[in-house]
Amino acid sequence: MRKISIFGATGSIGQNTLDLLRRDRAAYHVVALTGGQNIAQLAADAREFGAEIAVTAHEAQLPALREALAGSGVEAAAGAAALVEAASRPADWIMSAIVGAAGLAPGLKALEQGTTLALANKESLVCAGRLLMATAEAQGARILPVDSEHSAVFQALVGERLAEVERIIITASGGAFRDWPLADLANATLAQASSHPNWDMGQRITIDSASMFNKALEVIETREFFGVSPEQIEVLVHPQSLVHALVGFRDGALMSHLGAPDMRHAIGYALHWPDRKHLPVARLDLAAIGQLEFRAPEEARYPALRLAREVMARGGLAGAVFNGAKERALDHFIAGHLGFTAMAEVTEAALARIEAEPGLIDDAMTLENVTRIDDLARKAVDLLVAQRTG
């Protein structure tokens, strides 16, 4: 029986992971489930799967979690320290699906025990890719990608040599505003940005898809995970979201990965790796689909992609600045303090402001330094927003 923990169990990735576990319950023992504000869902899942511990990231929610778990035998805990402690509990496979930089510390702790980390938290690699990969190597741990694009690349590379890879192409749906007139983007509303044309995801990642900040992070993630140069990474807008990635080799061949837009494919591949098992996902009917559409992303529509290139060129802790600033800008958009296109503007300004401080971006890549510069990036965005709003 495999021991499983899921960090971010109440989000879309976590719920899809539990759906797969539910289909073969006897094969798994759930050690830890973690979540945020959705205490009812977290408690219900912890009871159903007989988890050893359930953790909410919010300390104020601990009484509610304890009440919801009363009599179940499931331990309740809360806060950042509790998340890290839960990640230190022995498990064979840990899903890292906490959204944002908050997933870095638990992910590192999981790797320190030498386990397999199924990584859906792209922000960890963006903020501290070298630290994460070095920790995995030192501890004999394994990181398996769960983002659909990186899972697709990973699968396309089975049996291949990375030295023969010429380019990696990750696809993007283009998000909710891919066909909007550029002049209308500044007035896009929260409700409009929160509706994805293809995928069923949480609000934050759906908005990140519309701005393509999500894809910008994935470009950096590709560089960190596969060790290719930034020049080898390309992005294509693919509205159908059926081709998740392509890998081009030096002989001109392209290996593509196709599948329905269902995260259970990537999750299931990581869960069962190196084997493939039956998954309850739709089978593509290519004759019915008829054709696949691709187009180059417009820089004016998606400035986040340019910022990702600049971040990779800068190196150091620039990825942590970029992610922290992006996350805080998104907070302000959701709160109504920023317009849609202003998120990229303040993120770029925060990057420039912190880069101007001597030595900050070039500090050693440690968890403490990443955490510190993440906080500085968020504070820089807060200041910039305050200046814009008067």
C-alpha positions in Angstrom: 0.0 0.0 0.0 1.5 3.3 -1.1 1.5 6.2 1.3 0.2 9.4 -0.3 0.0 13.0 0.8 -1.7 15.8 -1.1 -0.8 19.5 -0.5 -3.5 21.7 -1.9 -6.1 18.9 -1.6 -9.1 21.3 -1.9 -8.1 22.9 -5.2 -8.7 21.5 -8.7 -5.5 19.5 -8.9 -6.0 18.1 -5.4 -9.6 17.1 -6.1 -8.7 15.4 -9.3 -5.9 13.5 -7.5 -8.4 12.3 -4.9 -10.8 11.3 -7.7 -8.0 8.9 -9.0 -7.2 7.6 -5.6 -10.9 6.9 -5.0 -11.0 4.6 -8.0 -8.4 2.3 -6.4 -8.8 2.9 -2.7 -7.2 -0.3 -1.5 -3.9 0.7 -3.1 -3.4 3.9 -1.1 -3.0 5.1 2.5 -3.5 8.9 2.8 -1.0 10.4 5.2 -1.7 14.2 5.0 -4.3 16.4 3.2 -3.9 20.2 3.3 -6.0 23.1 2.2 -6.9 26.7 2.7 -10.3 28.2 3.6 -12.5 25.4 2.3 -12.7 23.6 5.7 -15.8 21.7 4.9 -14.2 20.1 1.8 -10.9 19.4 3.6 -12.6 17.8 6.6 -14.9 15.7 4.4 -12.0 14.4 2.3 -9.9 13.7 5.4 -12.7 11.7 6.9 -13.4 9.8 3.7 -9.8 8.8 3.1 -8.9 8.3 6.8 -6.0 10.7 6.6 -3.6 10.8 9.5 -3.6 14.6 9.5 -5.5 17.5 7.9 -3.8 20.9 7.8 -5.3 24.3 6.9 -2.9 27.0 5.9 -4.9 29.5 7.9 -4.4 29.4 11.7 -7.7 31.2 12.4 -9.5 28.2 10.8 -8.0 25.6 13.2 -11.1 25.6 15.6 -13.4 25.1 12.6 -11.2 22.2 11.3 -11.1 20.6 14.7 -14.8 20.8 15.0 -15.4 19.3 11.6 -13.0 16.4 12.4 -14.3 15.7 15.9 -14.6 12.0 16.5 -12.9 11.0 13.2 -9.4 10.3 14.6 -7.9 12.6 12.1 -5.4 15.0 13.6 -6.0 18.7 12.8 -3.3 21.4 12.5 -2.9 24.9 11.0 -0.3 27.3 9.7 2.9 27.4 7.7 4.9 25.4 10.3 2.2 22.7 10.3 2.4 22.4 6.5 6.1 21.8 6.7 5.7 19.3 9.5 3.1 17.4 7.5 5.5 17.3 4.6 8.2 15.7 6.8 5.9 12.7 7.5 7.0 9.6 5.6 5.1 9.2 2.3 6.0 7.4 -1.0 4.4 10.0 -3.2 3.5 13.6 -2.4 1.4 15.9 -4.6 2.5 19.6 -4.4 -0.5 21.5 -5.6 -0.5 24.5 -3.2 -0.9 27.6 -5.3 1.9 30.2 -5.3 5.2 30.6 -3.5 3.6 29.1 -0.3 4.2 25.7 -1.8 8.0 26.0 -1.8 8.8 25.2 1.8 6.6 22.1 2.0 7.9 20.9 -1.3 11.5 21.3 -0.2 10.8 19.4 3.1 9.2 16.6 1.1 12.3 16.3 -1.1 14.5 16.2 2.0 12.9 12.9 3.0 13.9 11.4 -0.4 10.4 10.9 -1.6 8.7 11.3 -5.0 7.3 14.8 -5.4 4.5 15.2 -8.0 5.0 18.9 -8.8 2.0 21.0 -9.8 3.3 24.0 -8.0 5.2 25.7 -10.8 6.1 28.7 -8.6 8.6 26.5 -6.6 10.7 26.1 -9.7 10.3 29.7 -10.8 11.4 31.0 -7.4 14.1 28.5 -6.5 14.6 26.0 -9.3 18.2 25.3 -8.6 17.6 24.8 -4.9 14.7 22.4 -5.6 16.6 20.3 -8.1 19.8 20.3 -6.1 17.8 19.1 -3.0 16.2 16.3 -5.0 19.6 15.2 -6.3 21.3 15.3 -2.9 18.5 13.3 -1.2 17.9 10.8 -4.0 14.4 12.2 -4.4 12.5 12.4 -7.7 10.4 15.3 -9.1 7.7 14.4 -11.6 6.0 17.2 -13.5 2.2 17.6 -13.2 1.6 20.8 -15.2 0.0 19.4 -18.4 2.7 21.0 -20.6 5.7 19.7 -18.6 4.2 16.3 -18.2 3.8 16.2 -22.0 7.4 17.1 -22.5 8.5 14.6 -19.9 6.5 11.9 -21.7 7.8 12.9 -25.2 11.4 12.5 -23.8 10.9 8.9 -22.7 13.7 6.9 -24.4 15.3 10.1 -25.9 18.5 11.9 -25.0 18.2 15.5 -23.9 21.4 16.4 -25.7 19.5 15.7 -29.0 16.7 18.2 -28.2 16.7 21.2 -30.4 13.6 23.0 -29.0 10.7 22.6 -26.6 7.3 24.1 -27.6 4.7 24.5 -24.9 1.2 25.4 -25.9 -1.3 27.9 -24.4 -5.0 28.2 -24.9 -4.6 32.0 -25.1 -7.1 32.4 -22.2 -10.4 34.2 -22.0 -9.2 37.2 -24.1 -7.3 35.6 -26.9 -9.6 37.1 -29.5 -10.5 40.3 -27.9 -9.4 43.7 -29.5 -6.3 44.8 -27.7 -7.9 48.2 -26.9 -10.6 46.4 -24.8 -8.1 44.5 -22.5 -7.6 47.4 -20.0 -11.3 47.3 -19.2 -11.6 43.5 -18.8 -13.6 42.7 -15.6 -12.8 40.1 -12.9 -15.7 38.0 -13.9 -14.6 38.0 -17.6 -11.0 37.1 -16.6 -12.2 34.3 -14.3 -13.9 32.3 -17.1 -11.6 29.9 -19.0 -12.7 28.7 -22.5 -11.3 25.2 -22.1 -10.1 24.2 -18.7 -12.0 24.0 -15.3 -9.5 25.6 -12.9 -9.4 27.8 -9.9 -9.9 31.6 -10.2 -6.3 32.6 -9.8 -4.8 30.3 -12.4 -7.7 31.1 -14.8 -6.9 34.8 -14.6 -3.2 33.9 -15.0 -4.1 32.1 -18.1 -6.0 35.1 -19.5 -2.9 37.3 -18.9 -0.6 34.5 -19.8 1.4 35.0 -16.6 0.8 31.3 -16.1 2.6 30.5 -19.4 5.4 32.9 -18.5 6.0 30.9 -15.3 5.9 27.7 -17.3 8.6 29.0 -19.7 10.8 29.5 -16.7 9.7 26.2 -15.2 10.7 24.5 -18.5 14.2 25.9 -18.3 14.6 24.9 -14.6 13.2 21.4 -14.9 14.7 20.2 -18.2 17.9 22.3 -18.1 17.5 23.6 -21.6 18.5 27.2 -22.6 15.9 29.9 -22.8 16.4 30.1 -26.6 15.2 26.6 -27.0 11.8 27.3 -25.4 8.9 28.4 -27.6 5.3 29.2 -26.9 2.4 28.6 -29.3 -1.2 29.6 -28.9 -3.4 26.6 -29.5 -7.0 27.4 -28.8 -8.2 23.7 -28.7 -5.9 22.8 -25.8 -5.4 19.3 -27.2 -1.7 19.4 -28.1 0.0 20.1 -24.7 3.6 20.3 -25.8 6.0 19.4 -28.6 9.6 18.4 -28.5 11.8 19.1 -31.6 15.0 17.1 -32.1 18.1 18.0 -34.1 17.1 15.8 -37.0 14.0 18.0 -37.5 11.5 15.5 -36.0 8.7 16.8 -33.7 7.2 14.6 -31.0 3.9 15.9 -29.8 1.6 14.9 -26.9 -2.1 15.1 -27.5 -4.9 14.6 -25.0 -8.2 15.9 -23.8 -8.0 19.0 -21.5 -8.3 17.0 -18.4 -5.7 17.3 -15.6 -6.2 13.7 -14.5 -4.0 12.6 -17.4 -0.9 14.4 -16.1 -1.8 13.6 -12.5 -2.4 9.9 -13.4 0.9 9.7 -15.3 2.8 11.0 -12.3 0.8 8.8 -9.9 1.5 5.5 -11.8 4.9 6.4 -13.3 6.8 4.5 -14.8 3.8 2.5 -15.7 0.7 3.6 -17.6 -2.7 2.6 -16.2 -6.3 3.1 -17.3 -7.5 6.7 -16.7 -11.1 7.9 -16.9 -10.3 10.6 -19.5 -11.9 11.2 -22.8 -10.4 9.6 -25.9 -9.8 12.0 -28.8 -11.6 11.5 -32.0 -9.3 13.2 -34.4 -11.6 12.8 -37.4 -14.3 14.6 -35.5 -11.9 17.3 -34.4 -10.9 17.8 -38.0 -8.1 20.3 -37.6 -5.8 21.9 -35.0 -5.1 25.6 -34.9 -1.8 27.2 -33.9 -0.6 30.8 -33.9 2.2 32.8 -32.4 1.4 34.8 -29.2 1.2 38.5 -29.6 3.7 40.4 -27.4 1.3 43.3 -27.0 -1.4 41.0 -25.8 0.8 39.0 -23.5 3.7 41.1 -22.1 4.2 38.5 -19.4 6.1 36.3 -21.9 8.6 39.1 -22.6 9.1 39.6 -18.8 9.8 35.9 -18.4 12.6 36.1 -21.0 14.1 39.1 -19.2 13.9 37.3 -15.8 15.7 34.2 -17.2 18.4 36.5 -18.7 18.8 38.2 -15.4 19.1 35.0 -13.3 19.8 34.9 -9.6 16.7 35.5 -7.5 14.9 37.4 -10.3 12.4 34.5 -10.6 11.3 34.9 -7.0 10.9 38.7 -7.6 8.8 38.0 -10.7 6.6 35.5 -9.0 6.0 37.5 -5.8 5.2 40.6 -7.8 2.9 38.8 -10.1 1.0 37.1 -7.2 0.6 40.4 -5.4 -0.5 42.2 -8.6 -3.1 39.5 -9.0 -4.3 40.1 -5.5 -4.9 43.7 -6.3 -6.7 42.9 -9.5 -9.1 40.6 -7.7 -9.6 43.3 -5.0 -10.4 45.8 -7.7 -7.4 48.0 -7.1 -5.8 47.3 -10.5 -7.0 46.9 -14.1 -6.2 43.8 -16.0 -3.4 45.1 -18.1 -1.9 47.0 -15.1 -0.9 43.7 -13.5 2.0 43.4 -16.0 2.9 47.1 -15.7 3.3 46.9 -11.9 5.1 43.6 -12.1 7.6 45.0 -14.5 8.0 48.1 -12.3 8.6 46.0 -9.2 11.2 44.0 -11.0 13.0 47.2 -12.0 12.8 48.6 -8.5 14.3 45.6 -6.8 17.0 45.0 -9.4 18.1 48.6 -8.7 18.9 47.6 -5.1 22.6 46.4 -5.2 23.1 42.8 -4.4 19.5 41.7 -3.7 18.9 39.6 -6.8 22.4 38.1 -6.6 22.1 36.8 -3.1 22.6 33.0 -2.6 19.6 30.9 -3.4 18.4 29.7 0.0 14.9 29.3 1.3 15.5 32.3 3.6 16.6 34.6 0.8 13.9 33.5 -1.6 11.3 34.2 1.2 12.8 37.6 1.9 12.9 38.8 -1.7 9.4 37.4 -2.3 8.2 39.6 0.6 10.1 42.6 -0.8 8.5 42.1 -4.2 5.0 42.1 -2.7 5.7 45.2 -0.8 7.1 46.9 -3.9 3.8 46.1 -5.7 1.7 47.4 -2.8 3.7 50.7 -2.9 3.3 51.0 -6.7 -0.5 50.3 -6.5 -0.8 52.9 -3.8 1.0 55.5 -6.0 -1.3 54.7 -8.9 -4.5 54.9 -6.9 -3.5 58.1 -5.1 
